[in-house]
Amino acid sequence: MAHRSEVVLDIEGMTCASCVARVEKGLQTLPGVVASVNLVTNSARVEYPTAVSTAQLMSAVASVGYVATVASSSQSDATKTVPRRTSRRASARLWTSIALTLPVVGLAMVPAWQFAGWQWLSLVFATPVVFWCAWPIHRATLRALRHGSATMDTLISLGTLVAWTWSCYALFFGMAGVWGMTHPMVFFAWQQDPTANIYFETAAGVTSFILLGRWLEERSKRSAASALDEVGKLQATSATVMREGVEVRIPVDELRVDDCVVVRPGETVPVDGEVTAGSGAVNVSALTGESLPVDVIVGSPVSAGTIALDGRLEIHTSRVRGDTRLAQLGALVERAQLRKMAVARRVDKISAVFVPVVIALSVLTVVGWLVTGASLASGVTAAVAVIVIACPCALGLATPVALVVGTGRAASVGIIISGPEVLEESHRLDTIVLDKTGTVTTGVMSVARVTTVPDIDEVSLVSIAAVVERGSEHPVARAIVERATPAIAQIGTSTPFRAVAGGGAIATVGTIPGVTWSGEHEEVAVGRLDWLRDRGNHIDPVLASSAQRAAEAGMTSVGVAWGSRVWGVIHVSDSVRDDSALAVDRFRALGIEPVMVTGDAEETAQTIAGRVGIDRVHARVSPEEKTAFVANAQRNGHVVAMVGDGINDAAALAQADIGLAMGTGTDLAMAASDVTLVRGTLSAAADAVLIARATRRVIRENLFWAFAYNVVMIPLAAVGLLTPMLAGAAMAFSSLFVVLNSLRLRSITLTT
């Protein structure tokens, strides 16, 4: 398979759904190019083969009338001022348009205000509105016409210019220019005299409504896209590093891997790394959504974007700039917002043919009115109303605005949705497969209790076991060593331990205060009771009974033996997450059946499942069998989500219709998933499904409104039931409704 690259292009000049379709079509004329264009972000995510250059991509965009530049991962202050200047110019056009339009509309609608010569004043006020304020719309129309196509801007330009031109004709060559002429406000096209009426209020009013709608949409889109801005705000701009024993303040762009970064209370951690000196509390809420601070000590990992609350920390840098976890999460959010749902792709295809159809309908409207014996002016008025009201800006906004708001809301509570496919599948989801360790449970083993024979105390037993296990990386071994510290520091060292696969570990331990060996050294074995029994060690019935009860409670038991006798049993457990039982109940409430699939022992898995309310359990399952289980459920017609955290879950996460990786897990698991649960709690998975379903529902509501609006309003305009000005107001309201409806997603109520 040929190597492919990916680039994000900033697109200038897009205003509607047909623009999106044109840019995509232009890019995809190049061989092997796959493009997804987003109207909300004015960006295009392009995958292309090495035979195609970025210059060719930008040229392809230019060939359809738009300007493309390669998006920068970090903008300087200078580049950030460009959108502000553009926004100020748009605001100036809007407020000028409103200021000039209000008197024009007022004079047209209130006959009592129509003084002698009012129609000529309307011409003076309306002309700058139609030509200067609406210039961006006309410019986009000219650009499209030069490339032989029509866009939604074409409809607006055509409608306003026709209304202005016809008004000038009536003013200079008809009865409308008569000094002292008045006419009442009308709602229907047939009520308007061919040459005794002017439509400057229509031309100016439509322009103002369009500009106001786009200004409000732009504000809403910036608000909706604030998730990316918030990620950027979490990143520190400068950092203190140790260089040759001296603290130096430098920009974050100059940080390097293996630097020693110093973070003081109140400062933002600028890198991913490990604490090498100091301790303190770190606020991780902005990154994970967790409200409680996390205590860090030497050896603790820390992430960029978190804030030190107290204590001076020295951090050994492992990841900087775009490689940090914070930057990668931001990239996932941006990628999700640049991708497109299947329903949005269908809408873009419809929009690409919509404009020519509307222009044809407007022509037929004029012909129809003339055939029925009506005046040309009445026919033109109705045609202008058709053109204005048909502008389906709402179609272009229905999906991307909701997608941006939905993924932004998810990101604000520590859920990173990496693609809209999650939204497509969420409503059909009926099964969720849960790994046990690290998903339903915390994945952190700890000593729950210790049972010994009367001849030895608990502290001595755990210390002896820790001396043997401190060379092991096994989670159970680490739990035992953690329990023994700091007493283990006073215990004699052992020879290098020898691990026995499936059994335990063996080491020779030196003199232990308070413990009598048969000689100067003693060989100690730590491991499963049946393994110790097979080695010829006697097990006291009290210890065997304790191990049985621990197994029924979901614990793992290891015995400690020397001198042909097991002296005690250490019970280690992986604690259930506080929210797991609630999350399982929420899955069922959402119509999703939870199933535990784990590599752990049957008895332990059943115990943990019973605690949280899971009925179906598959234990002692290998990674390959996990993947096969998901695939088999899919073959049986189920739509399956998988929640996991380890390398052994990666294949199953990729196989599932929706893969959800715990943010506390491995990078491979997160890379293979569709959703990253940064908080690392199971309830976050239920929140992710809830947000996905709500986002999809809002998208469907938006599309229904946009389509229904056009289906109902175009015939009304064609038969003269709406004047062009009222049509423009209705069209602007349609777009605004879609944006406001999408913003409801920001207030979704979650349990976390």
C-alpha positions in Angstrom: 0.0 0.0 0.0 1.4 3.4 -1.1 2.4 5.8 1.7 -0.1 8.5 2.4 0.1 11.8 4.1 -2.4 14.0 5.8 -2.7 17.8 6.0 -5.2 20.3 7.3 -5.9 23.3 5.0 -7.5 26.6 6.1 -10.1 27.5 3.5 -11.0 31.1 2.8 -14.3 32.1 1.2 -16.7 29.3 2.2 -20.1 30.5 3.2 -22.5 27.6 2.7 -23.0 23.9 2.2 -22.5 24.1 -1.6 -19.1 25.8 -1.0 -18.2 22.7 1.1 -19.3 20.4 -1.8 -17.3 22.4 -4.3 -14.1 22.4 -2.3 -14.3 18.7 -1.7 -15.0 18.0 -5.3 -12.1 20.2 -6.4 -9.7 18.5 -4.1 -10.8 15.0 -5.0 -10.2 15.6 -8.7 -6.6 14.9 -7.8 -5.8 11.1 -8.0 -5.9 9.3 -4.6 -7.0 12.4 -2.6 -9.7 12.0 0.1 -11.0 15.3 1.6 -13.4 16.2 4.3 -14.3 19.9 4.5 -15.9 21.5 7.5 -17.9 24.8 7.2 -17.7 25.5 11.0 -13.9 25.4 11.2 -13.4 26.6 7.6 -10.9 23.8 7.3 -10.3 20.7 5.2 -8.6 17.5 6.3 -7.0 16.0 3.3 -5.4 12.5 2.9 -3.2 12.3 -0.2 -0.6 10.0 -1.8 3.1 11.1 -2.0 2.7 11.7 -5.7 0.5 14.7 -4.8 2.0 17.9 -3.3 0.4 20.4 -1.0 0.9 23.0 -3.7 -1.3 20.9 -6.0 -3.9 20.7 -3.2 -4.0 24.5 -2.8 -4.1 24.9 -6.6 -7.1 22.5 -6.8 -8.9 24.6 -4.2 -8.1 27.8 -6.1 -9.4 26.2 -9.3 -12.9 26.2 -7.8 -12.7 29.7 -6.5 -11.4 29.5 -2.9 -8.1 30.2 -1.2 -6.3 27.5 0.7 -3.3 27.7 3.0 -1.6 25.0 5.1 -2.9 25.2 8.7 -0.2 26.0 11.2 -0.1 23.9 14.4 0.8 27.0 16.4 -0.1 30.6 15.4 2.0 33.6 16.3 0.4 36.7 17.8 0.6 38.3 14.4 -1.4 35.6 12.6 -4.0 35.6 15.4 -4.8 39.2 14.6 -5.9 38.4 11.1 -9.3 36.8 12.2 -9.9 39.7 14.5 -9.4 42.3 11.7 -11.7 40.2 9.5 -14.3 40.1 12.3 -14.1 43.8 12.9 -14.6 44.5 9.2 -17.6 42.1 9.1 -19.1 43.9 12.2 -18.6 47.3 10.5 -20.6 46.1 7.5 -23.3 44.6 9.6 -23.9 47.7 11.8 -23.7 50.0 8.8 -26.2 47.8 7.0 -28.6 47.8 10.0 -28.3 51.6 10.5 -29.1 52.3 6.9 -31.8 49.6 6.6 -33.9 50.5 9.5 -35.1 53.8 8.1 -35.6 52.2 4.6 -37.8 49.4 6.1 -39.6 51.8 8.4 -40.5 54.1 5.6 -41.7 51.2 3.4 -43.8 49.6 6.1 -45.4 52.7 7.8 -47.3 54.8 5.3 -47.6 57.7 7.8 -43.9 58.2 7.6 -43.8 58.4 3.9 -43.0 62.1 3.3 -42.6 63.6 -0.1 -39.5 62.2 -1.7 -39.1 59.3 0.8 -38.5 56.9 -2.1 -35.5 58.8 -3.3 -34.0 58.8 0.2 -34.6 55.0 0.3 -32.4 54.7 -2.8 -29.6 56.7 -1.2 -29.7 54.6 2.0 -30.2 51.2 0.3 -27.5 51.5 -2.4 -24.5 51.3 0.0 -26.2 48.4 1.8 -26.6 46.4 -1.4 -23.2 47.1 -2.8 -20.7 47.8 0.1 -22.2 45.9 3.0 -23.1 43.0 0.8 -19.9 43.0 -1.1 -18.5 39.8 0.5 -21.6 38.0 -0.8 -21.2 39.5 -4.3 -17.5 38.7 -4.3 -18.2 35.1 -3.5 -20.8 35.0 -6.2 -18.4 36.4 -8.8 -15.7 33.9 -7.8 -18.1 31.0 -8.3 -19.4 32.3 -11.6 -15.8 32.7 -12.9 -15.5 28.9 -12.3 -18.8 28.1 -13.9 -20.8 27.3 -10.8 -23.4 28.8 -8.5 -23.5 28.8 -4.7 -25.9 29.9 -2.0 -24.3 33.4 -2.2 -25.5 33.4 -5.9 -29.1 33.2 -4.6 -28.6 36.1 -2.2 -26.8 38.2 -4.7 -29.3 37.5 -7.4 -32.3 38.3 -5.1 -30.9 41.6 -3.7 -29.6 42.9 -7.0 -32.9 42.0 -8.8 -34.9 43.8 -6.1 -32.6 46.9 -6.3 -32.5 47.0 -10.1 -36.3 46.6 -10.5 -36.8 49.4 -7.9 -34.5 51.7 -9.8 -36.4 50.9 -13.0 -39.7 51.7 -11.2 -38.2 54.9 -9.8 -36.7 56.3 -12.9 -39.1 54.9 -15.6 -42.3 54.0 -13.7 -44.8 55.6 -11.4 -42.7 55.0 -8.2 -40.6 58.2 -8.8 -43.6 60.5 -8.7 -43.1 63.2 -6.0 -45.5 62.5 -3.1 -46.0 58.8 -4.0 -46.9 56.6 -1.1 -47.8 52.9 -0.8 -48.8 50.7 2.1 -46.9 47.8 3.6 -47.9 44.5 1.9 -47.3 40.8 2.7 -48.3 39.3 -0.7 -46.7 39.6 -4.1 -50.0 40.2 -5.9 -50.7 43.2 -3.8 -47.8 45.1 -5.3 -48.3 47.4 -8.3 -45.8 46.7 -11.2 -44.2 50.1 -11.4 -45.7 52.1 -8.5 -43.8 50.1 -5.8 -40.1 49.9 -4.9 -38.3 47.1 -3.2 -35.4 48.8 -1.6 -36.5 47.6 1.7 -36.4 44.0 0.4 -32.8 44.5 -1.0 -31.6 46.2 2.2 -33.6 44.0 4.6 -32.4 40.8 3.1 -28.8 41.9 3.2 -29.1 43.0 6.8 -30.8 39.7 7.8 -28.2 37.7 6.0 -25.3 39.6 7.6 -26.9 39.5 11.0 -27.5 35.8 10.7 -23.9 35.1 9.6 -22.5 37.3 12.4 -24.6 35.4 15.0 -23.6 32.1 13.4 -19.9 33.1 13.5 -20.1 34.1 17.2 -21.9 30.8 18.0 -19.4 28.8 16.0 -16.5 30.4 17.8 -18.3 29.5 21.1 -19.0 26.0 19.9 -15.4 25.5 18.9 -14.1 26.7 22.2 -12.9 23.2 23.2 -9.9 23.6 21.0 -9.2 27.1 22.4 -9.5 25.7 26.0 -7.0 23.0 25.2 -4.6 25.7 23.9 -5.1 27.8 27.0 -4.0 24.9 29.2 -0.5 24.9 27.7 2.1 27.0 29.5 3.9 29.6 27.3 7.2 29.5 29.3 9.0 27.2 31.6 11.9 27.2 34.2 14.6 24.7 33.4 17.9 23.8 35.1 20.8 24.5 32.8 24.3 23.8 34.3 22.9 24.1 37.8 21.2 27.4 37.2 17.4 28.0 36.8 16.6 29.6 33.4 13.3 30.9 32.1 12.7 29.9 28.5 9.8 29.7 26.0 8.1 26.2 25.9 9.1 25.9 22.3 12.8 25.6 23.4 12.2 22.7 25.8 13.9 19.5 25.0 13.4 15.9 26.1 15.5 15.0 29.2 15.4 18.6 30.5 14.9 19.2 34.2 11.9 21.5 34.5 11.1 23.4 37.7 7.5 24.0 38.6 6.5 26.2 41.6 3.1 26.5 43.3 0.5 28.1 41.0 2.4 27.4 37.8 1.2 25.2 34.9 3.2 22.1 34.2 4.6 22.6 30.7 5.7 19.1 29.8 4.9 15.4 30.3 7.4 13.8 32.6 8.3 12.3 36.0 8.9 14.0 39.3 12.5 13.7 40.3 12.5 15.9 43.3 9.8 17.5 45.6 6.2 16.6 46.3 2.9 18.3 46.3 -0.7 18.4 45.1 -1.5 18.9 41.4 -4.8 20.1 40.0 -5.7 17.8 37.1 -9.3 18.9 36.6 -8.7 20.8 33.4 -7.2 17.7 31.8 -9.3 14.9 33.3 -12.4 16.5 34.7 -11.5 15.2 38.2 -12.2 17.8 40.9 -9.9 16.4 43.6 -6.2 17.2 43.3 -3.7 14.4 43.0 -0.7 14.1 45.3 2.6 13.5 43.5 5.9 12.4 44.9 9.3 11.4 43.4 8.5 8.9 40.6 5.0 10.2 40.0 4.1 11.0 36.4 2.8 14.5 35.6 1.2 15.9 32.4 1.3 19.2 30.6 -1.7 21.4 31.4 -2.0 20.4 35.1 -1.3 23.0 37.8 0.9 22.7 40.8 -1.0 23.7 43.9 1.8 23.5 46.5 5.4 22.3 46.8 8.3 22.8 44.4 8.6 20.1 41.8 11.5 19.1 39.6 10.4 17.1 36.5 12.4 15.0 34.1 10.9 15.8 30.7 9.8 12.9 28.5 7.5 14.6 26.1 7.4 18.2 24.9 5.2 20.5 22.7 3.1 18.5 20.2 4.1 15.2 21.7 2.5 15.8 25.1 -0.7 14.1 26.2 -2.4 17.5 26.2 -1.4 18.3 22.6 -2.5 14.8 21.5 -5.9 15.2 23.1 -6.3 18.5 21.4 -5.4 16.9 18.1 -8.0 14.2 18.6 -10.7 16.9 19.3 -9.7 18.8 16.1 -9.6 15.7 14.1 -13.1 14.8 15.2 -14.4 18.2 14.3 -12.9 18.0 10.9 -14.4 14.6 10.1 -17.8 14.2 8.7 -20.8 12.0 9.4 -22.3 10.1 6.5 -25.5 12.1 6.8 -23.5 15.3 6.3 -21.9 13.9 3.2 -25.3 13.2 1.8 -26.4 16.8 2.6 -23.4 18.2 0.8 -24.3 16.2 -2.3 -27.9 17.6 -2.2 -26.6 21.1 -1.7 -24.4 20.8 -4.8 -27.4 20.5 -7.1 -29.8 22.7 -5.0 -28.7 26.1 -6.3 -29.3 25.3 -10.0 -32.7 23.8 -9.2 -33.7 26.9 -7.2 -32.6 29.3 -10.0 -34.7 27.2 -12.4 -37.7 27.4 -10.0 -37.4 31.1 -9.8 -37.5 31.4 -13.6 -40.5 29.1 -13.7 -42.1 31.3 -11.1 -41.8 34.4 -13.3 -43.1 32.4 -16.3 -46.0 31.0 -14.2 -47.1 34.4 -13.0 -47.0 35.8 -16.5 -49.0 32.8 -17.9 -51.7 33.5 -15.3 -52.0 37.1 -16.5 -50.2 38.8 -13.6 -47.7 41.6 -14.1 -44.0 41.1 -14.6 -43.3 43.0 -11.4 -45.5 40.6 -9.4 -43.7 37.6 -11.0 -40.3 39.1 -10.3 -41.2 39.8 -6.7 -42.3 36.2 -6.1 -39.2 34.9 -7.9 -36.9 37.0 -5.7 -38.7 35.6 -2.6 -38.1 32.1 -3.9 -34.4 32.8 -4.4 -34.0 34.4 -1.0 -36.0 31.9 1.1 -34.3 28.8 -0.6 -30.9 29.6 0.6 -30.2 26.5 2.7 -27.5 27.8 5.0 -29.1 25.8 7.7 -28.3 22.6 5.8 -24.6 23.4 5.8 -24.6 24.2 9.5 -26.9 21.4 10.8 -24.3 18.7 11.2 -20.9 20.5 11.8 -22.2 22.9 14.4 -23.8 20.1 16.4 -20.7 18.0 16.0 -18.4 20.7 17.3 -20.7 21.5 20.3 -21.1 17.8 21.1 -17.4 16.9 21.0 -16.6 20.1 22.8 -19.0 19.2 25.6 -17.5 15.8 25.8 -14.0 17.2 26.0 -15.0 19.5 28.8 -15.8 16.5 31.0 -12.7 14.4 30.0 -14.2 12.5 27.0 -12.4 12.7 23.7 -14.5 11.6 20.8 -12.1 11.0 17.9 -14.6 10.6 15.1 -18.3 11.1 14.1 -18.7 7.4 13.5 -19.3 7.2 17.2 -22.4 9.3 16.8 -23.6 7.2 13.8 -23.4 4.0 15.8 -24.4 5.1 19.3 -28.1 4.9 18.9 -27.9 1.3 17.7 -25.6 0.2 20.5 -27.0 -2.8 22.4 -23.9 -4.5 24.0 -20.9 -3.2 25.9 -18.0 -5.5 26.6 -16.0 -4.6 29.7 -12.5 -5.6 30.6 -12.1 -6.2 34.4 -8.7 -5.0 35.5 -8.3 -1.3 35.1 -11.8 -0.9 33.8 -14.4 -2.2 36.2 -11.6 -2.2 38.8 -8.9 0.4 39.5 -6.1 -1.9 38.2 -4.0 -1.1 41.3 -3.4 -4.1 43.5 -3.1 -3.7 47.3 -2.8 -6.0 50.3 -6.3 -6.4 51.8 -5.4 -8.6 54.7 -2.8 -11.1 56.0 -3.4 -14.5 57.8 -0.5 -16.1 59.7 0.1 -19.2 61.9 0.6 -18.4 65.6 4.4 -18.6 65.4 5.0 -15.4 63.3 3.5 -11.9 63.2 2.0 -10.2 60.2 4.7 -7.5 59.8 7.5 -10.1 59.7 5.7 -12.3 57.2 5.0 -9.4 54.8 8.6 -8.2 55.2 10.0 -11.6 54.3 7.7 -11.9 51.3 8.7 -8.4 50.2 12.4 -9.2 50.3 11.7 -12.1 47.9 9.4 -10.1 45.6 11.2 -6.7 45.4 12.9 -7.9 42.2 9.6 -8.6 40.5 7.5 -6.3 38.4 4.3 -8.4 38.9 1.4 -6.3 40.3 0.9 -8.6 43.2 4.6 -8.4 44.0 4.5 -4.6 43.9 1.5 -4.6 46.3 3.4 -6.7 48.8 6.5 -4.5 48.6 4.4 -1.4 49.0 2.8 -2.8 52.1 6.1 -3.7 53.6 7.9 -0.4 53.1 9.7 1.0 55.0 10.2 -2.0 57.3 11.8 -3.8 54.3 14.8 -1.5 54.5 16.0 -3.1 57.7 15.7 -6.7 56.4 18.7 -8.7 55.1 19.0 -8.8 51.4 18.3 -11.9 49.4 20.0 -13.6 46.5 18.5 -12.7 43.1 15.0 -14.1 43.0 14.0 -16.9 40.6 10.5 -16.7 39.1 8.6 -19.8 38.4 6.1 -19.4 35.6 2.5 -20.0 36.9 3.8 -20.6 40.4 5.6 -17.8 42.2 9.1 -16.8 43.2 12.0 -18.2 45.2 14.9 -16.5 46.9 17.5 -17.1 49.6 17.0 -14.7 52.5 19.6 -13.7 55.1 19.2 -13.1 58.8 15.9 -11.5 59.8 15.5 -9.9 63.3 12.8 -11.8 65.3 12.7 -14.7 62.9 14.7 -18.0 63.5 16.1 -19.8 60.5 17.5 -23.3 60.5 20.8 -21.8 59.4 22.3 -18.4 58.4 20.1 -18.3 55.3 16.8 -19.7 54.4 15.2 -20.4 51.0 11.8 -18.7 50.9 9.1 -19.4 48.3 6.2 -17.0 47.7 3.4 -18.0 45.4 0.1 -19.9 44.8 -0.9 -22.3 47.6 -1.3 -25.3 45.2 2.2 -24.6 43.8 3.6 -24.4 47.4 1.8 -27.7 48.2 3.3 -29.4 45.2 6.8 -28.3 46.5 6.1 -30.3 49.6 5.1 -27.5 52.0 2.5 -28.2 54.7 -0.5 -25.9 54.7 -2.4 -25.3 57.9 -6.2 -25.7 57.5 -6.8 -22.2 58.9 -4.7 -20.8 56.1 -6.4 -22.9 53.4 -9.8 -21.8 54.7 -8.7 -18.1 54.7 -7.5 -18.5 51.1 -10.9 -20.0 50.1 -12.9 -17.2 51.6 -10.6 -14.6 50.0 -11.1 -16.2 46.6 -14.9 -16.0 47.1 -14.4 -12.3 47.8 -12.5 -11.8 44.6 -9.0 -11.6 46.1 -5.8 -13.2 45.0 -3.9 -15.2 47.7 -0.2 -15.9 47.9 1.5 -18.1 50.5 4.9 -17.6 52.1 6.8 -20.8 52.9 10.1 -21.9 54.2 11.3 -25.0 56.0 8.6 -27.2 54.4 5.8 -25.1 55.9 3.5 -22.3 54.8 3.7 -19.7 57.5 1.1 -17.3 56.3 -1.1 -16.1 53.4 -1.2 -12.6 52.0 -4.5 -11.6 50.3 -4.2 -9.1 47.5 -7.2 -7.4 45.8 -7.9 -5.1 42.9 -10.5 -2.7 44.3 -13.7 -2.0 42.3 -14.0 1.5 41.0 -16.4 3.6 43.1 -18.6 4.3 40.1 -18.7 0.9 38.4 -22.0 -0.3 39.8 -23.7 3.0 38.9 -22.2 2.9 35.4 -23.6 -0.7 34.9 -27.0 0.5 35.9 -26.8 3.4 33.5 -25.8 1.1 30.7 -28.9 -0.9 31.2 -31.0 2.3 31.4 -29.6 3.2 28.0 -30.7 -0.2 26.6 -27.2 -1.6 26.6 -26.3 -5.0 28.1 -22.9 -5.1 29.9 -20.7 -8.2 29.5 -17.5 -8.8 31.4 -14.8 -10.4 29.3 -11.5 -10.9 31.2 -8.4 -12.9 31.3 -8.7 -13.3 35.1 -9.8 -16.5 36.9 -13.4 -17.5 36.8 -14.0 -17.2 40.5 -12.5 -13.7 40.8 -14.3 -12.5 37.7 -17.6 -13.7 38.9 -17.1 -12.1 42.3 -16.3 -8.7 40.8 -19.1 -9.0 38.3 -21.5 -9.8 41.1 -20.5 -6.7 43.1 -21.3 -4.3 40.2 -24.3 -6.1 38.8 -23.0 -7.7 35.7 -24.8 -11.0 34.8 -22.7 -12.3 31.8 -19.1 -13.1 32.5 -16.4 -14.7 30.3 -13.2 -15.4 32.2 -9.8 -16.8 31.3 -10.1 -15.2 27.9 -6.9 -14.4 25.8 -6.6 -11.2 23.8 -7.3 -13.1 20.6 -10.4 -14.6 22.2 -11.6 -11.1 23.3 -11.4 -9.9 19.7 -13.2 -13.1 18.5 -15.9 -12.6 21.1 -16.6 -9.1 19.8 -16.6 -10.2 16.2 -18.9 -13.1 17.0 -21.4 -10.8 18.7 -21.3 -8.5 15.6 -22.0 -11.5 13.3 -25.0 -12.2 15.4 -26.4 -8.8 14.7 -25.3 -6.9 17.8 -23.7 -3.4 17.8 -20.9 -3.7 20.3 -18.9 -1.2 22.3 -15.7 -2.3 24.0 -14.1 -0.6 27.1 -10.6 -1.5 28.0 -7.2 -0.1 29.1 -4.4 -2.5 28.3 -2.3 -3.6 25.3 -4.3 -6.8 25.5 -7.5 -4.9 24.8 -6.2 -3.0 21.7 -7.3 -5.5 19.1 -10.8 -5.9 20.6 -11.1 -2.0 20.9 -10.3 -1.8 17.2 -12.7 -4.6 16.3 -15.7 -3.1 18.2 -18.2 -0.7 16.5 -17.2 1.8 19.2 -14.0 1.4 21.2 -13.6 3.3 24.5 -10.2 3.4 26.1 -9.6 4.3 29.7 -7.3 7.4 29.8 -5.4 5.7 32.6 -4.4 2.9 30.2 -1.8 2.3 27.6 -1.1 4.5 24.6 -1.8 1.6 22.2 -5.3 1.1 23.7 -6.1 4.7 23.2 -4.8 4.7 19.7 -7.0 1.8 18.8 -10.1 3.3 20.3 -12.8 5.8 19.0 -13.2 7.4 22.4 -10.7 8.2 25.1 -12.0 8.4 28.6 -9.5 10.8 30.1 -11.1 10.6 33.5 -10.4 6.9 33.6 -13.8 6.1 35.1 -16.4 3.7 33.9 -19.2 6.2 34.3 -17.4 8.3 31.7 -18.3 5.6 29.2 -22.0 6.0 30.0 -21.5 9.8 29.6 -19.9 9.3 26.2 -22.8 7.2 24.9 -25.3 9.8 26.4 -23.5 12.7 24.7 -23.1 10.8 21.4 -26.8 10.0 21.3 -27.9 13.5 22.2 -25.6 15.0 19.5 -27.0 12.6 16.9 -30.6 13.5 17.9 -29.8 17.3 17.6 -28.3 16.7 14.2 -31.4 14.9 13.0 -33.6 17.8 14.5 -31.5 20.3 12.6 -31.7 18.5 9.3 -35.5 18.0 9.7 -36.0 21.7 10.3 -33.7 22.7 7.5 -35.4 20.4 4.9 -38.9 21.1 6.2 -38.3 24.8 6.1 -37.4 24.7 2.4 -40.1 22.2 1.4 -42.8 24.4 3.0 -41.5 27.9 2.3 -40.4 27.7 -1.4 -44.0 26.9 -2.7 -45.4 29.7 -0.5 -42.9 32.2 -1.9 -43.6 31.0 -5.5 -47.3 31.6 -5.2 -46.8 35.1 -3.7 -47.6 34.4 -0.1 -44.3 35.9 1.1 -42.6 39.1 0.1 -38.8 38.9 -0.5 -38.1 40.8 2.8 -40.1 38.4 4.9 -38.5 35.5 3.1 -35.1 36.8 4.0 -36.1 37.1 7.7 -37.4 33.5 7.7 -34.2 32.2 6.0 -32.0 34.0 8.6 -34.1 32.6 11.4 -33.7 29.1 10.0 -29.9 29.3 10.3 -30.1 30.8 13.7 -32.4 28.1 14.9 -30.0 25.4 13.9 -27.1 27.1 15.8 -29.2 27.7 18.9 -30.6 24.2 18.9 -27.0 22.8 18.6 -25.9 24.9 21.6 -28.4 23.1 23.8 -25.8 20.3 23.8 -23.6 22.4 26.1 -26.1 22.0 28.9 -26.5 18.2 28.8 -26.9 16.9 32.3 -24.4 14.2 33.3 -23.9 12.2 36.5 -20.2 13.1 36.7 
